[in-house]
Amino acid sequence: MYFLALYLFKGKGKCEYAKTSEKGHGCYETRECYAAMDSSWLPQKNDWEDICVTGMLVSEKNCIEYWT
């Protein structure tokens, strides 16, 4: 649920977002990072008194294998 919230916040400008892509060794890898500085939306925010950032990293790797 928290990760879905971060993804939805991206479109509303409520979280930071960065994306990198790399090719090499027959693979293509993409990384996406989401970070929300505002924790007021967390249902358990009182359980984590000092929390200041909620984040998520999504990594996708696609490899092409060549058969001879």
Secondary structure, 3 states (H helix, E strand, C coil): CHHHHHHHHHCCCCCEEEEEEEEECCEEEEEEEEEECCCCCCCCCCCCCCCCCEEEEEEEEEECCCCC
